[in-house]
Amino acid sequence: MAEDKKGDAMRIDCYISQGCGSEKALRENVARALEAERICAEVGMHRISDEQAAELNLSGSPSVFIDGKELQPQGIAGFS
Amino acid sequence: MFKDESGRLANVPSVDTLRKALKKRNCGTGDASNKGKAVMKSLMDQIGETVRGRLVEVRLSQSEDETRKYILKEFAKTGKPPSEKTIAAAMKLPTLEAARRLVEKLHKSDILTKEGDEIISAYPFSAKATRHTVIFKDGHEVYALCATDALGIHFMLGLDIAIRSHCPECENEIKIEVKDGKVASCVPKGVVEFVSSREDCGCTAKTFCPFMNFFCSEEHLEKWREKNHAYGKGEKYRLHEVLEHGKYIFGDFLK
């Protein structure tokens, strides 16, 4: 999982399960938010398996991290 | 699932939710030198986008927007904001409470600021004295919240104006005349604007505006920065750039 970044650019990492159909909408919303806030960030879209999600301790798909901090951490188990 | 602003669940985070998180992340370092790290545009562009963006985000109805414009026109005409009672009467609102609710809505959206029941500023005007006085042809005066706002008033109202400001370094007077979209005269000649980036989270009128000032010259600006380290980080703009910023932010504020 992306670590809390201390470098020069903001980083957004999105983890998406193999069967999740949210990538397009997520990409659009992230792009619109960055544009609106005039922020330039490195954006990573990561398609991962359930096993990888378990290893990363992710509980929802998509899971979004901004500079390593999870946006609205999910309290529900299961990556789908 | 993600909760949006109204508590509804969605498969992906909403644009507003992401914007809030980005803003928080970009402001949350506590170190001004890091705040601008991810910013593509100039500080002034950001401020302009923020001020203009609020008008879009608040989604005023036509009658609400007319009331907003009325407040600005009254400010321009008298140098003072109208009271809620005056607003209610002028806009034929059904009750005083309706005027209060609308003023509160504009306050929460950072379109104006208030203390108690009184409006104390509405971009670009201030009811309280500031460094920047805008003088109209008929001689009446109004305070502008900041240097950029002072120039923006010319574009917002389409009126020739003179600006009387004071250099924070030497306190000498700076006088700028604006006619037909151009700087007609400027005394002294080397005036620059400095926008401090010390604080960039929160209400623009309270965070940025007090630190957006004209200086007599680059030399005076540099002297001031040396003595005011806490406010010394920021961006410097030439007068023609400030004029463009003012036009961009306020040019269609009343349209």
Interface residues (C-beta under 8 A of the other chain):
Chain A: D8 A9 M10 S22 A25 L26 N29 V30 R32 A33 L34 A36 E37 R38 I39 C40 A41 G60 P62 V64 I66 D67 K69 L71 Q72 Q74
Chain B: M1 F2 K3 N11 V12 P13 S14 V15 T17 L18 R19 A21 L22 K23 R25 N26 K37 A38 V39 M40 K41 D45 Q46 E49 G53
